[in-house]
């Protein structure tokens, strides 16, 4: 919307130094406990977490991180939880166990009745609840339906409902359909009737061997006490279920990436160069380029994660649905980059089953396939446009002549947006160029959205290509704001290696600004090639309609 508030350029932090020392001390103890207890081979063999690992989770109260103190939990804020989850990615099975507990506790706090909160949150804090949740957008699984049971009682029935849960789960969060509406139910096995049944069938996944991923067959009588929230509110709860897990996943990804970069540094400094006799792999320009790209992506994700977490903790931002989805895009990009960079630098050894990261590759692949962490491009793009239109009181220009005359002015603003907010005055002087790049991007996106609304109006809902480009620009802007804010703070308070942060923030903003300019320039080209030939964007549709890749071989002859 091309608006600026200087408070959002102040990177959120702990108000009290004691809070920082407390969480650092907690995380240090947790890290040492995990390193001593984690046995990945036993997880692969036994298909569950060992008793030592479970004791580590219990003694550190991992499953009660987000549970308020009133219900026996720790009641950590978002920054604290993110620091903890950085360490939990030492093993992705442990991360998944904690992630499921956090998601379940979050749903109970938001939608649970007073009775449900008192009963189940306390039980979770005591380690008595082992949750399993339905995989929300599983198109291959079965469906759960609400029907009328004996004596007119409500009953839910379903087969092949795909779930992910802690080993030997005893508490289920599932969604049932009735008359086109979806309702969320919670089922505690200890409270089920003798006629009720839940049978679990584990899938043979390639990773996450210590997590129960599979399908359940279920038949159970339900009452209002089993309903989470209100009847018919399942879609909203499912969205919250997905959204509440994105920041912990981003934190776990940051932790994994930091460890991977440390290990790659050791590997490259000890491995002979593939180009020179006396040098090491770390001396090769190609290796440096690969690691640079990965390090910058990790820095961008980490900055955006703690920026959003801090804003929520301080109450400056309440609803972060769009930002959470953008964070999910950054997370997936970093995970893919970690895997590809290790494959590139480590080489053949990375495919060896004895290579420690081979299991991590399988776990991450399974995790991404299981959790619905994919951002919804249409929802992000349309929500942004709706917010912009409401705030700016936009009115579509019907006259072709007026649109043509306005286009000349907008085109000039795209090329030379100028400075209106002077963001650089609120950051470190070394970040002046980065701040200018951010401000230019803000101004350009405002002009482009205005032009899209003028030219397309409601038809923008069907233009996936434009929405995808718009979301990409929003992601870039979020990264630029958070990295500028973070680097400015780091240098101002004299953190170690703050000069490197300034350089990294400048590089990131320079790259993203040019990527943003490319996307916006393509969007503003109202009379360009794609506008007259929309079929150029529909190659995927042709593949679906014609049953695959139907282009003839370049060696084929027609006579």
N, C-alpha and C positions, 0 to 999 in steps of 0.2 A: 504493500500500500504506500510505499515510499514515505513512511513516517519513521521518526527517530526519537528514542527516549534514552538519554544518557545513562540512566540507571542500569540498563541492560548491557552496557559496555564494562560494567564492574563485575569481574569474575567472582561468582559466589564462593565463599570459603567458610571455615569454622570461625565462629565469633570468639571462641575461647581456645587457647593453646592446649589446655588440659584435655579437651575433647579430641584433639589430634593425637596426643600421646596415648590416650586411652584406646582409640581404635587401632593405632599402630601396635600397641602392646598386645591387644587381642589377636590381631592378624598374625603377628610374629609367633605367638603360641600355637595358633591354628596351623600355620605353615609347617612348623616342626612336627606337630602331631600327625599331620597328613603324610609327610615324608616318611615317618617311621611306620605308619600303619598301612599305607597303600601297597597292595600286592596285585598288580594288574593280571598276572598269570593266573592267580587263584580266581579272579573274577571271570576270566575267560573260561576256565575249567568248570567252576561250580555254578556259574550263572547267577550269582548273587554277591552282595557285599559281604566280606568276612566279618566275623564278630569283632575283630579289632577295629575295623573301619567304622562299624556301627557304633562302637563305644566312643570313638573319636568324635563322631557327629553328635552323640548324646552329651558327652562331657563338655563340648563347646556350644551346646544348645543351638545347633544350626537350624533345626526345624522350627524354632520359635523366634527367628530373627525379626520377623515383621509382626509378631503377635504383641499387642499392647501389654504393658506391665500389669494392668488390672486383671488380665487373664493368665498371668503366670509367664508371659513371654519377656523378651529383652526389650522390644519396642525400639529397634534401631531406625534411624532416618535413612533416606535414600543414599546419601553419600556413604554412610557406614556399610549399608548392604552391598553397595557396589564394590567397596574395598574387599569385603569378605568373599564375594563371588569371583573376584580376580584369582583368589587362591583355590577355590573349589574346582577350577578347570584343570587342576593337576590330574584329575581323572574325571572324564565326562559322565561316568555313571554316578559319581558322588554329586557332581553338579546337578544332574537330572533329578536325583532324589531330593536335594534341597530346593530345586526349582519348583517341583510339584508341590512341596509343602508350602512354599511361599505363595504360589498361585491360589491354592485352596484357602489359606488363611486370608488372603486378600479378598476373595469372593465372599467369605463368611463375614468379614468386617463390613463390606459395602452393602451386601444384600441380605445377610442373615438376620433373623429375628433375635430378640434379646435372649430367648431360650436357646436358640441354636448357637449363638455366640458363647453363652455361658457354658454350654455342654461341650461343644466340639473344640473351641479354641483352647480351653483348659486341657482337654484330652490331648490335643496336638502338642501343647507345650510340655506335657508329661511324657511324650513319645508313645502314646497309646494308639494313635491314628496313623495308618499307613495309606495315604491317598492314591487313588487312580482317577484320571480324568479322561473324558471322551476326547478323541481327536476330532476336532470340530468340523473341519472341511475335508473329510475323507470320502471321496466319491466312489471308492471301491468297496467300502464296508456296508454292513446292513443298517437298517433303520430301527429305531425304537418308537413304538406307538403306544399311546395311552388309550385304553379300552375300558369297558365296563366289566367288572369281574363278578364273582359270586355275591348275591344279596345286594346288587347294585353298587358295590364298592369300586373305587377306581383301581385300575391295574395297569402296569406297564409290561409290554412284551416285546422281545426283540431277539434277533440272532445275528451273529457275526458283527456286533458293534465293536469297532476298533477303539482300544484304549491304550494309554501308557500310564504306568504306575510304579510305585515302589514294590519290591519283591513281596509276594504274598499279601497283596493289598486287602484291607478290610473296610475301606471307606471310598465310595464311588460318587463322582460328580458327573452326571449324565444328562442328556437332553432327549426329551420325548415329544413327538408331534401329535397334535389332535386338532382336527378341523382346520388345517393350514397354519396353526399357531404352534410355537415351540415353547416348551416349559422346561426349566432346569430342576432336576431332582437330586437330592443327596440321600444316599443309602448307607446306613451303618449296619454291617453284617451282624453285630451283636444284638440289634433290635429287630431283625427280620423274623417273620413268622415261619413256622415249620413247613408251610406249603410253598414258601418262596425259595427261589434257587438262583444262584449265579455260578456259571461254569466258565472258567478262563482257559483259553487255548493260546499258548505262546507261539509267536511267529519266529521263524528262523532268520533273524536279522543278521546283517554283516557286521554290525557293531552294537555298542551298548548292551553287551551280554549280561551285565548285572542289573539291567532294568527290565521289568515285565512289559513287553510290547506285544500286543496280540489282540484277540477278539473274545468277547464274552457273549454267552447266551444267557438271557435274563428273563425271569418271570417273577413279579413281585407286586403285592398289594401296597398301595401308597395312600397317604392322607395329606392333609394340609401341612403337617409337620415335616413332611419330606420335600415340600416345595421351597426352593430357594428364591427369594424375591417374591414376585407375584406371577400368577399363571399367565402364560403368553409372553413373558418377558425374556424368553430364552435367547433370542437373537442378541439382545443387548448384553446379557451375561456372557455369551460366547465371545463377543467382541472384547469385553473386558478381560476374559480369560487369556485371549491372545495378546492383548496390549500389555497386560501386567507382567508378562515374561520377557519383554523386549529389552528393558534396561539391564536386568540380571544377565541376559545372554550377551549383551554388549560388553558388560564388565568381565564376564568369563572369557570372552574373545580377546579383550585387551590383555588379560593375564596370560593367556596362552601365547599370544603374539610376542609379548615381552620376553617370555622364556625362550621362544623359538629364535628370536633375534640374538639373545645371549648365546644360545647354543650354536647358531650359525656363525657368530663371531669367532668362537673357539675353533669350530671346524675349518673355517676359511683361513684362519691364521696358522693352522697346523698342517694344512693340505697343500701339497706342491701345486704350483700354477700349471695350467694346461697349455700355457702359451710361452712361458719362459722357464729356463732351467733353474735359476736361483731364486725366483720369486715365489710367493705363495698365492693361493687363490684370492686372498684379500687384496692383492695388488692388481688384479685384473679389473679393467674398467667396466667390463660387463657385470662382474659380481657386484661392484660398487653401485652400478645403476639399478640392479634388481633390489638390493637391500635398501637403497635410497627410496625407491617407490613404496616398498613395504613399510619402512619406518615412517614416512610421511602419512600414509594411510592410518597407521596405528595412532600417531599423534593426533590426527584429525578426529578419529573415533573417540579416543580418550578425552579430548577436549570437549567434544559435543556431549558425551555421556555425563561428565561431572558438571558441566554447565547446566544441563537440564535438571540433573539431580539436585543441584544447589538451588536453582530457582524454585523448584517444588518445595524444598525444605524451608525456604524463606517465605513461602506463600506468594511470591511474585507471579507465579504461573500455576494455575489450577488445572486447566484442561490442556493436555499435551498430546492429544491423539495424533495430530499431524506430525509433530516432532518425533513421537515414538515410532511412527512408520518410517520417517526419514532415517532415524537411527537404525532401524532394521535393515535398510538398504546399505548403509555404511558397514554394518556388522557382517553381512553376507559377503560384501566385497573384500573385507579384511580376511575372513576365513578362507575364501578362495585364493587370495594372494599368499597367505601363509603356506598353504599346501603347494601351490604352483612354484613359489620361490624355493622351497625346500627340495622339490623334485628337480628344479633346474640346477641348484648348487651342489646338492649331495650326489646327484646322479644315480647310477645303478644301485647303490647301497640303499637308497630310499625305498626300493621295491622289495628288499629283503624282509622276510617276516620277522627276523631278529632285530630289525631297525626299530627303535622304540616308538618312532612317530608313525609307523605303519598302522598300529592299532588306533592311534589318534585320528588318522585319516578316515578309518572305517567308522569310528564313533561319531565324528563330525558329520559325515555323510548321512548316517542313520538319523542323527539329531535333526538335521535340516529337512530331511524327508518326513519326519514325524511331527515336529512342531509347526504350526501355521504361523511362520514368521515373515511370510511374504507380504510386503505392503500392497495395499489396494490402490493402484494408480488412479483409477477413476474417482474413488472417494476422496483422496488427497487433493487431486486437481480441482474437482467440483466444489469441495469445501472451501478451498482457497478462493476460487472465483466468486462463490456466493458471498463470502466474507468481504471481498473487495467491492463487489457490486453494492452490498448493503451499506458499507462504510462511506463509499464515494457518491452514493445516490446516482449511480450511472443511468443515463437514458440513451437508448440506441438512436443513432442518427439515421433516419429513413432516406433522406435525400441523397442521391448518388453524387450530385455536384458538391454538396457540403462535405461528404466523406472524402471526395477526391482532394478538395482544398485542405482539409484537415490532415490528410496523409502527408503532404509536403512538410508541414510543421513537425509532425511526429517523426518523420524520417530524419530531420535535422537533429531532433532531440536524441534519437538513437545513436547517431554518430558522435555528437558532442553534448552529452547530458549535463555537463557542468556540475559544480558543487553547490549544494543548498544547505546541507546539514553540518558540514565541516567536522566529520567524525574524527579526523586526525587530531583535533584539539583535545580529545578525551582518551588518547592512547599515547604510548611511548613515541617520541619523535622518529625513532628508527622504523616505525611501522606506518609512516605517512603514505607510502605508495600502496601498501596493503589496504589502508583505510579508504584511499581514493578508489581502488578497484571495487571495494564493497559498495561504496556510495554510487558509483556508476552502474553497478549491477542492479541496485535497488531502483534507481530511476528508470532504467531500461525496462525492467520487468513490469513496472507500473504502466509504461507506455504500451507495451506489447499486450498486456491483458486488456487494456482499454480498446486496442485495435481489434483483438479477437472478439470481444463482446460486440463491438460495432459491426463487424463483418459477418459474424456467425450467429450471434445471439444464442438461443436455446440449442442450436445445432452443435454447439461445442461439446455437448454431452456425448455425441457419437464419434467425436474426433479423438480417437485414442492417441494418435501420434502427437497431436498438440498437447494433450494432457500429460503425456509421458515426458515431453520436453520441458513443460512447465514444472513438473515435479523434480526433474533433474536440476533445474535452476534453483528451486527452493532448497534442495539438499545442499547445493554449493553455498548458498547464502548462509545457511545454518552453520556450516563448517567455517566459513570466513569470520562470522561474528564470534564464534567460540574460540577459535585459534588466536585472533587478534586480542581478544579480552584476556585470554590465558597468558599469552606471551608478554603482554604489557604488564600484567600483575607480577609475573615471575621476575622480570628485570627490575621492576620498581622496588621489590622487597629483597632483591639480591639473592635469589635462589641459584644454586649451582647449575652451571651450563645454561644460564638464561640467555646468553648471547647466541647459543645454538638455537634456542627456541625462537628468537627474533628472526633468525635466518630462515628457519623452517616455516614460520608463519608467513613470511614474505613470499617464499617459493610457492606454498600452497595457495595463497590468495592470487598470485600471478597466474598460476595454472588454471585455477577454477574460474577466474574472471574471463579468461580467454575461451574456456569451454562454455561458459554462460553466454558470452557474446555470440558464439557460433550458433547455439541453440535459439537464442532470441532473434538473431538475424534471419534464421530459417523460418521462425514463426511469423515474423513481420512481413515476409515476402508474400503478400496477398495474391499477387498475380504471377507467381512462380510456376515452375514446371509441375510440382506435385499438386498444386491447386487445380490445374486443368486436367491432370492425369492421376486421380486418386488411386487408380488400380496399381500404380507403382508401389504402393505401400501394402498391397494385398497379396504378396507372394505366398504368405502362409495359408490364406484362404484357398489359393489354387492347389497347394499341396494337399490340403484336406479334401477338397472336392474331387481331385483326380487320383487320389490314392497313393501319394508319395512324390518322390522326385521324378518328374516325368520328362525332363529335358533329355533329348537324344545325345548319345555319345559324340564327342567332337570328331571321332573317326568314322562315323556313320556316313553312308552314301545313299543317295536317293535315286540311283539309276543302276 
